[in-house]
Amino acid sequence: MLALLAAAALAPAVTATAEAPRLHGHPAQGAGAGAELEPGDAHLAEPPGLAHAAGLATLWEALWHQSGTPTRLVRWEGPVRWRLSGRNLPAHRDMVMRALNAVSQETGVPMTEAGAPDEDGATEGDGSAANLRIEIVPDTALEDRQPCVTTLDFQTETRIDAARVQMRERDVYRCAHHEAMHVMGVRGHPAGHTVLSYFPVKVDALLPLDRALLRAWYSARMRPGMTPFEALPVLAGEWMALQPDAEAAARVRDRFFSDTVAEMRAYAEGRGDIPAIVRRSGKATEEGVRAGRGEMGYFLGVAYLEGATVAAPDRQAARHWLERSASAGNRTAQARLAGMR
């Protein structure tokens, strides 16, 4: 699960000055859906190496908040200093460190323990400098059927300033890698072969799609604040690198892009819907879905303006979608539209 603390938040429906909708997460309980992990439900993903659209769908779904709102890309722009506290720490420290080391290795973001000596022998002090706090809480803590939660703190939807993770003691094993993905800024709970899934096939290590997702998320091609359509081609590039047949993968990618844009046009117009796995989570709200429609109009405008995910730039289509979003009160769309005049 992921919670968000932000001054400028995901979208109008999920803005927060205190706490915005949370990303519930861990492999067994999924992302805040509250569903128990069922190994037999791992039918939602593709086998590694197959040029099948399920992998692309998983990457696309990772860009959706469980409230039903598509999100921009947020990530750490500096080192992470973590501090572990709570119950029975010797029993859980190794698993927590394995998860942090795994995401650090894929992203290149340094992770050091606050208060521990760094490579030069200097220390961070008593741990107060930590920007990632991880707490092992009693099994009776948190909400019902919610084994763990991550809260991201950011002033703008671009850069993570701090994060906090809480995991029930009995669920650390299945939560650690799931929450580590949320810590790095990935807010979705997609279907597929990923530890972010509500129904994962593996919970104690990153899977190939997780690693591809993190590599793309922190690649030089990504920019903080990117819209989903700007981020999707970068994510798809990492997916394609896993495929044995580049030509077949390119055809699958192009068809997926075309279908996704068409589905999101319908969604923005009020005719379509959010991804099925987001509905299945049980956390989508009508407010979130409604706000997401307005956001998607802006995202489509940017996509057509920049030629991102769509076949080619189309200034007329860009203007149409930006005007539609601006008329619904989207201030970012209003500003982008003013820049086109």
Protein Blocks (a to p, Z undefined) as FASTA:
>chain_A
ZZdddfbdfblklgcfkbgcdddddfklogonopacdfklmmmbccehiacfklmmmmmm
mmpcfkopacdddddfbdcddddedehkllmmmmmmmmmmmmmmmnopacddehiacfko
paebjopmpcbdcddddfkgcjehiabdcddddfbdfbafbdcddddfklmmmmmmmmmm
mmnopabdcedjdfkbmbdcbfkbccfklmmmmmmmmmmkbcghiafklmmmmmmmmmmm
mpmblklmmmmmmmmmmmmmmmmmmmmnopaccdfklmmnopacfklmmmmmmmmmmmmm
mmmmnopoiabdcfklmmmmmmmmmmnopaklmmmmmmmZZ
